[in-house]
């Protein structure tokens, strides 16, 4: 019996785990190469405390008397209500003898032309976002230096007004970058979902064609013969059935697209808009 959750986990790791880069890291380090995705907000490391902030003092427990220590070390005696006796389970037919195969889902994803397409398209969008973030950050620094240079000739109200405008610009840009980052992540999930659903079906079909009733992840097996490995066969079948996937356009919010109820399929993406549209009576 195949476990879909394990396939989903490894598929996600293979497609999305080729390298993540946080938006804040992109601001400081640059766009780099085309490999990598952005780290979701929940995965970003917590900021370190300032160097001058001393940790709070450790609160030591109050000293205990000998009788209290002895009492705390003695396990408590608790009531044990009776539990019903479990009835005997009737005998049933034994399971079939296992016919085992192994597969490397990460290798399948690396050989998948659809996964390569998603990495190429979404990696380019990530690089564009990193460049825009660097450009905007440089503009913040220039504006801040300009404001510092003009501070001597400006009134207190003018300085506060300029600082407020700069802060509003920074907050608006950060919100825009976070939203673009979310759209990229969700577009990756759309692409991954198509590959994942097709991969589960193909693994079942390939395993059944070879009489296998138990397929294990190769990374979790210490030793196996090459004849038990179905990785290449599954990858070849996947490329034949799903050579490309639908990826929402860069200016399309996947959540809005899903709520509209008009999510196109891969086949619709290859057809002209007129042919894909329903006929009007």
N, C-alpha and C positions, 0 to 999 in steps of 0.2 A: 504494500500500500504506500503510495507516494504522499509525502507531506508537503502541501502547497506552501505552508508558512515558511518552511526551510528554503524552498526554492525562491520565494519572494525575498527573503533576507539576503541570500547570496547574490541574487540578481541585482538587488538594490545596491549592494556593496560593490559589485563589479561595474555597474553603470555609473553610479553617483560617487563611488569611493575612489575614483582615479585621481583625486586631489581636490580638496576644498580650500577656499581662500576667503577670509572674512572681508567685508567691505572696508572695515577699518584698516586691515592689513594691506588691502589694495591701495588705499590712500597713501600709505607710508612706503610701500615697496615697489609699486608699479605693477603693470599688467603682466609682465613675464611672458611665459609661453601660452599656448592654447589649451594646456591641460589644467583642469581644476574647476571647481565649482565653489559657490559661496557657502559658508557655514551658516545654517539656520541660526536665528537669534538665540534659541535656547541652548545651542551647543557652544556659544562663544564663551571663552574663559572669563571668570569674574575679575574685575579690576583689582589690582594689588593695593593694599592700603598705603597711604603716604608714609614716607620714610620717617617723618618726625612724629608720627602717631605711635605712641607706645601701646602695646597690648594691654588689655585690662588685667588687673592683678588676679592671680589664681586664688579662688576661695577654698581654703582648706576646711575639711569637716571638723566639727567640734570633737574633742577627745571624749571617748566613751569609757565608762566604768567597766570593770571586769565582768560584772553580771550582764551588762548590756551586750558586750562582745560575745559572750558565751551564748546568749539568747539569740543573737543574730546568726550565729553559725549553726544552730540546731534547725533542721528542716521542720517546717510546720506540719502538723498532722491535720489533714483535711478529710472531710467526709467523702466516701466513695459509694454513690448510689448504684444500685444494680443496673446492669445493662441487659437488654434482651439477647437471648442466644440466637446466633445467626443460623437460619435453616440451611440444610444441605443443598448444594447446587447440583441440579441434575446433569448427568454426563451428556456431552455433545460430541459431534464429530471433531476430530483433531484437525488443526490447520494443515494446509498443504506443505510439503517440504519446500524450504526456501530455495529459490533460484535467484541468485544475487547478481546485480550489476552495479557499476560505479559510474559516476559522472562528475565532472568539474564544471559547475555553473559559471564561475569566473572565466574559465577558458572559453566556454560557449559564448559569453558576452563579448569577449575580446575578438572572437572570430565573427561575430554577428555584424553584418553590414548595416542593419538598422541601428544597432548601438553605436557604431562608428559614426553614422550620420548624426545621431543625437549629440554625440560628443563634439563633433565638428561645428554644428550649427549653434548649439548652446554655449560652447566654449568661446566662439566669436562674440556672442552677445555679452558674455562675462568680461571679455577683454574691453569691449566698448564701454561698459559700465565703469570698469576700473580707470580707463583713460578720462572719462568725463568726471569721475570723482577727484582724480588728481588735478585736473584743470580747475575745477570749482574750488578745491582747497587752496590752490595757488592764488586764486582771486581773493579768497578770504584774507590770506596773509598780506597781499598787496593793499587791500582796503584798510586793514588794521594798521599797517605801517604809515599809510597816507594819513589816517586819522591821528596817529601819534605825532606826526610832523606838523599838522595844522592845529594841534590842541592849544598852542600858545596864543594863537590869533582868534580863537573861538570862545564864545561864552559858555558858561556851564550848561545852559539849556541846549545850546547847539551841539555840544559834545554828547550829552545824554541822548539827544535825538538821533545823532549819527550812530552811536553805539546801539541804540534800539533797532535801527534799520539794518545794521549789520547782523545783529542777532536774529532778526526775522528772516533775513536771507539765508543764514546758516541753517536755521530750523526747517525752512521750506525745502532747502536742498537735501538735507538729511532725510526728510520724509519722502522726497521723490526717489532718492537712492534706495531706501528701504523697500519702497513699493516695486521698483524695477527689479530688485533682487528677489523679491517674493515671486514676481511673474516668471522670472527665469527658473526658479526652483519648481514652481508648479508646472511649467512647461516640460521640465525634465521628468516630473512624475507622470504627466500625460504620456510621454514617449515610453517611459519604463513600464507603465501599466499595459500598454499594447504588447510589448515584448514578453512580459511576464505571463499574460494570459495565454499567448500562443505557445510559449515554452512549456507550460504545464501540460498542454494537450500533446505536444510532440513527444515529450518524455514518456508519457503514458503509451503513445502509439509505438514508439521505438521499443520500449520495454516489452510490450505485448507481442510485437513481431518476433522477438527473440526468446519468448517464453519466460521472461523475468517477472517475478512477482515481488521483488524487493530491490530497490535502487538506493544506494548509499552515496553520500557525498565523498568524492575521492580524497578530499583534504582531511577527512576524518578516519581514513582507512590506512593502517600501517603498511599493508602489503596486499597487492591484488595483481592478477595476471592481466596482460594487455587485452586479451580476448573478452574480458568482462567490462571493458571501458566503452561506453556508448557516447562519449563526449563528441568525437568527430562526426559521428552519424547524426546526432541531434543538431549540431551546428550546421551541417550541410542541409538538413531538412528545414531548419529555421530560416536559412537564407533563401531557400527556394520558395517557401510559403510567405515569408514576411521580409522582403529585401529592404523595404523602407517603412517608416512610420509617419503618422501625421504629427506635426509639431505646430502648435499655435504660432501665429505670426508674432513678431517682436512687439507690435503695438496692440496686441489683443490680450486682454486679461483672461486667463483660463477659467477663473471663477465666473466671470460674466458670461463667457461662452457656454459654460456648462448650464448655467441657470436659464439661458435662452432656449434650451432644448433643441438646438440646431447643431450639435457637435458633429462635424463631418467625420467620415471614415477615411481610411487611407485610399480606398478606391475613389471616393468622391474628390479627393485632393488632386487626382490625376485627370479628372474629367473637366471639360469646359463648364463654366458656370451655367450656361443656358441648358446644357444637357442634364446637369444635376438638379436644376430647379423643376418643381412639379408643373405639369401641364395645366394651363388655365382653360376652363370651359367657358 
